[in-house]
Amino acid sequence: MWEVIAFWVLAVLAVASGIAVFRVDSMARATFLLLASFLFVAGEMLVLELHYLGALTVLMMTAEMAIMAVFMIMFMMNPAGLEPMEMVHNKRGALVISVAVFVALTAAALVVPWPERAAPHPSDATHQLGEAIMRDKMLVMMVVGVGLFATMVAATLLATARGRYGEHAAPSRPEPSPHAHAHHHHAGGDR
């Protein structure tokens, strides 16, 4: 019984936080709301006993949204949402496209003759799913993981107050040249 309650609570929270992404005036807040939506979806996967996919979603989305938030705060003109900002552009076109895609996907899900399961359930579905996802892509995933970690570290260092130059961030004044102090003569001569 608690699984059904948790499923619907997480579903409502995921949809609500997804809608809130387009209602706030800050890209940084929108990023964290999108992260919350993904975390609620990961909770749905855990409720459905898809532990591997749930953990993978939490790890990937947390890292991705953290990087995005750092870059938003670094490069956006108005990351805190102190000025009004329109988060949705071309509302009419976006509404038409989204309704058309929703209708097409719903029709496809209802009309397509889905195949029946012929083989028995595997003894360890998580192990087989991990092999199916990672077998040929293990090296790629390891390189991507290191790249994401390096990006997070670099973005965090660049976003700090001292920047990438450390304590020498303030520009230094050039040393005065001995020829810089030239004598000025007045046109009137000596009096």
PAKOL-22077 format. One record per residue (C-alpha): residue in three letters; x, y, z; residue number from 1. Coordinates in Angstrom, 3 decimals. Layout:
<recs>
  code         u         v         w  pos
   ALA         X         Y         Z  NUM
...
</recs>
This chain:
<recs>
  code         u         v         w  pos
   MET     0.000     0.000     0.000    1
   TRP     2.795     2.427     0.873    2
   GLU     4.351     1.853    -2.565    3
   VAL     1.210     3.168    -4.265    4
   ILE     1.080     6.230    -2.002    5
   ALA     4.798     6.932    -2.497    6
   PHE     4.433     6.491    -6.259    7
   TRP     1.654     9.064    -6.567    8
   VAL     3.255    11.531    -4.138    9
   LEU     6.557    11.384    -6.041   10
   ALA     4.720    11.660    -9.361   11
   VAL     2.879    14.815    -8.257   12
   LEU     6.080    16.337    -6.856   13
   ALA     8.022    15.534   -10.044   14
   VAL     5.381    17.162   -12.256   15
   ALA     4.988    20.155    -9.916   16
   SER     8.723    20.849    -9.774   17
   GLY     8.927    20.396   -13.547   18
   ILE     6.197    23.010   -14.037   19
   ALA     7.910    25.330   -11.546   20
   VAL    11.023    25.315   -13.755   21
   PHE     9.128    27.543   -16.197   22
   ARG     7.558    29.761   -13.529   23
   VAL    10.626    31.162   -11.777   24
   ASP    12.605    34.218   -12.861   25
   SER    16.046    32.734   -12.271   26
   MET    18.032    30.257   -14.318   27
   ALA    19.824    29.088   -11.166   28
   ARG    16.513    28.391    -9.404   29
   ALA    15.205    26.691   -12.536   30
   THR    18.280    24.449   -12.523   31
   PHE    17.697    23.339    -8.941   32
   LEU    13.982    22.790    -9.578   33
   LEU    14.875    20.623   -12.567   34
   LEU    17.257    18.682   -10.325   35
   ALA    14.434    18.196    -7.819   36
   SER    12.181    16.887   -10.583   37
   PHE    14.826    14.370   -11.651   38
   LEU    15.355    13.284    -8.040   39
   PHE    11.627    12.655    -7.649   40
   VAL    11.740    10.562   -10.840   41
   ALA    14.678     8.645    -9.356   42
   GLY    12.535     8.059    -6.292   43
   GLU     9.861     6.603    -8.581   44
   MET    12.438     4.183    -9.959   45
   LEU    13.442     3.134    -6.450   46
   VAL     9.784     2.561    -5.546   47
   LEU     9.484     0.369    -8.651   48
   GLU    12.583    -1.560    -7.430   49
   LEU    14.745    -0.313   -10.298   50
   HIS    17.589     0.371    -7.889   51
   TYR    20.378     0.588   -10.465   52
   LEU    18.544     3.077   -12.684   53
   GLY    17.439     5.085    -9.654   54
   ALA    20.978     5.390    -8.297   55
   LEU    22.317     6.160   -11.778   56
   THR    19.742     8.931   -12.223   57
   VAL    20.615    10.472    -8.856   58
   LEU    24.366    10.426    -9.535   59
   MET    24.189    11.680   -13.116   60
   MET    21.559    14.369   -12.613   61
   THR    23.127    15.705    -9.418   62
   ALA    26.525    16.101   -11.086   63
   GLU    25.032    17.539   -14.264   64
   MET    22.817    20.079   -12.538   65
   ALA    25.619    21.122   -10.164   66
   ILE    27.826    21.900   -13.157   67
   MET    24.967    23.741   -14.864   68
   ALA    24.227    25.815   -11.752   69
   VAL    27.871    26.847   -11.401   70
   PHE    28.031    27.930   -15.033   71
   MET    24.699    29.753   -14.728   72
   ILE    25.931    31.736   -11.740   73
   MET    29.233    32.462   -13.497   74
   PHE    27.981    33.575   -16.894   75
   MET    24.338    34.648   -16.635   76
   MET    23.662    38.369   -16.427   77
   ASN    20.916    37.816   -13.865   78
   PRO    21.446    34.482   -12.081   79
   ALA    19.583    35.441    -8.909   80
   GLY    16.365    36.465   -10.649   81
   LEU    16.426    40.011    -9.304   82
   GLU    15.023    41.332   -12.575   83
   PRO    11.933    39.964   -14.354   84
   MET    12.845    37.369   -16.935   85
   GLU    10.704    35.453   -19.412   86
   MET    11.491    31.736   -19.208   87
   VAL     9.159    30.654   -22.024   88
   HIS     9.563    31.921   -25.563   89
   ASN     7.145    31.350   -28.469   90
   LYS     4.411    30.075   -26.168   91
   ARG     1.889    29.370   -28.919   92
   GLY     4.312    27.335   -31.030   93
   ALA     5.625    25.481   -27.984   94
   LEU     2.065    24.621   -26.913   95
   VAL     1.157    23.287   -30.372   96
   ILE     4.316    21.185   -30.597   97
   SER     4.006    19.795   -27.061   98
   VAL     0.327    18.839   -27.521   99
   ALA     1.105    17.186   -30.876  100
   VAL     4.004    15.214   -29.393  101
   PHE     1.885    14.150   -26.407  102
   VAL    -0.959    12.951   -28.645  103
   ALA     1.452    11.099   -30.948  104
   LEU     3.240     9.341   -28.069  105
   THR    -0.033     8.426   -26.359  106
   ALA    -1.450     7.024   -29.605  107
   ALA     1.756     5.074   -30.238  108
   ALA     1.693     3.600   -26.729  109
   LEU    -1.925     2.481   -27.141  110
   VAL    -1.846     1.324   -30.774  111
   VAL     1.528    -0.431   -31.072  112
   PRO     1.215    -4.220   -30.598  113
   TRP     3.738    -4.768   -27.827  114
   PRO     5.401    -8.217   -27.891  115
   GLU     4.663   -10.726   -25.176  116
   ARG     7.504   -11.914   -22.963  117
   ALA     8.601   -15.334   -24.167  118
   ALA    11.682   -15.889   -22.021  119
   PRO    11.504   -16.377   -18.262  120
   HIS    12.546   -13.590   -15.925  121
   PRO    16.328   -13.478   -15.365  122
   SER    17.637   -14.451   -11.961  123
   ASP    19.486   -11.146   -11.510  124
   ALA    17.926    -8.423   -13.632  125
   THR    20.161    -5.693   -12.179  126
   HIS    23.335    -7.531   -13.208  127
   GLN    22.024    -8.113   -16.723  128
   LEU    20.914    -4.488   -17.050  129
   GLY    24.324    -3.264   -15.906  130
   GLU    26.048    -5.503   -18.450  131
   ALA    23.715    -4.368   -21.229  132
   ILE    24.394    -0.700   -20.477  133
   MET    28.095    -0.820   -19.612  134
   ARG    29.643    -3.806   -21.409  135
   ASP    30.769    -2.045   -24.590  136
   LYS    30.737     1.446   -23.112  137
   MET    32.795     0.963   -19.957  138
   LEU    35.846     2.874   -21.219  139
   VAL    33.662     5.672   -22.581  140
   MET    31.783     5.984   -19.288  141
   MET    35.037     6.077   -17.303  142
   VAL    36.452     8.833   -19.526  143
   VAL    33.182    10.787   -19.343  144
   GLY    33.178    10.432   -15.551  145
   VAL    36.704    11.808   -15.247  146
   GLY    35.836    14.615   -17.673  147
   LEU    32.731    15.581   -15.689  148
   PHE    34.685    15.563   -12.442  149
   ALA    37.431    17.735   -13.938  150
   THR    34.777    20.125   -15.277  151
   MET    33.149    20.415   -11.847  152
   VAL    36.471    21.133   -10.146  153
   ALA    37.540    23.660   -12.792  154
   ALA    34.165    25.435   -12.812  155
   THR    34.136    25.662    -9.022  156
   LEU    37.664    27.086    -8.948  157
   LEU    36.815    29.639   -11.620  158
   ALA    33.657    30.655    -9.766  159
   THR    35.420    31.446    -6.494  160
   ALA    36.210    35.025    -5.572  161
   ARG    39.938    34.692    -6.226  162
   GLY    39.405    33.231    -9.713  163
   ARG    41.986    31.223   -11.584  164
   TYR    44.902    33.531   -10.773  165
   GLY    44.780    32.921    -7.034  166
   GLU    45.828    35.755    -4.766  167
   HIS    47.401    37.661    -7.635  168
   ALA    44.040    38.307    -9.285  169
   ALA    44.315    42.078    -8.894  170
   PRO    46.257    43.668   -11.746  171
   SER    49.603    45.106   -10.690  172
   ARG    50.703    48.590   -11.711  173
   PRO    53.736    48.785   -13.966  174
   GLU    56.948    50.096   -12.505  175
   PRO    57.508    53.776   -13.363  176
   SER    60.014    54.306   -16.119  177
   PRO    62.978    56.663   -15.470  178
   HIS    62.068    58.549   -18.669  179
   ALA    58.483    59.074   -17.534  180
   HIS    59.335    62.196   -15.505  181
   ALA    60.248    64.640   -18.253  182
   HIS    60.821    68.305   -17.398  183
   HIS    58.115    70.677   -18.581  184
   HIS    59.083    74.131   -19.737  185
   HIS    56.600    76.980   -19.700  186
   ALA    56.300    79.110   -22.768  187
   GLY    56.811    82.322   -20.830  188
   GLY    60.302    81.425   -19.672  189
   ASP    61.699    82.303   -16.247  190
   ARG    60.422    85.337   -14.429  191
</recs>
